[in-house]
Amino acid sequence: MKIQVQEQDFDVGGELAALAAGAPDAGGIASFLGLVRETSDGSAVAGMTLEHYPAMTRKALEDIVAQAAARWMLRDVVVIHRVGALQPGDRIVLVAVASAHRGEAFAACEFIMDMLKTQAPFWKKERTPAGERWVEARASDDAAARRWR
Amino acid sequence: MKVKLLYFAVLRERFGTAEETLELPGEQARVAALIDQLRRRGDPWTEFLATDYPYRVAVNQQLAGLVSPLKDGDEVAIFPPVTGG
């Protein structure tokens, strides 16, 4: 299991290759790559800053991955989340799950993202032509997380 | 008892501080008592710790609720709903 919170970018191909190499008995890998949008709620986004709670972030991500590992038979998991200043098109988050079969990998990947969106202590502040604004949490994200209860 | 308070995102900006130490009466308390004490400061505390604002609380880096117990030396973080991913 690899969980990282970092300012620097990451290499998606390299991460997936390393995950595959470390889980030779896996039948496949499902992954999600999150990107900074160019527009948000109708406004152009010039960039954003991602704040987090350093002492808690890693613990929260480990807890989410542990919940996923208890629900599905996973071979290995990678979660990388960036913080700091980001530009439109930049990679924000990578979740990749290696498992024996695709069903478990797809489900666990979606579960980890849904929980990360609602439980991991990250906050986005966008820069738009109208000024800076904190991104508001979406009810649809809460609904997505509730599906797994 | 004393607890260390941390604020994040819009709460950090509006409260004008990222952290403070708060003295609470007694040897133990619940999160609700801490929130009540902060609300008595007036705005912007009342605005962001109102029952209709969905603020979140973590005690020692674990998400907590109003009934969660507090003890001396705990780290209590208060923040808006998270927006990562």
Interface residues (C-beta under 8 A of the other chain):
Chain A: G34 L50 E51 H52 Y53 A55 M56 K59 A60 H81 I92 V93 M113 L116 K117 T118 Q119 A120 P121 F122 W123 K124 K125 W134 V135 E136 A137
Chain B: L6 F8 A9 V10 P54 A58 Q61 Q62 L63 E75 A77 F79 P80 P81 V82 T83 G84 G85
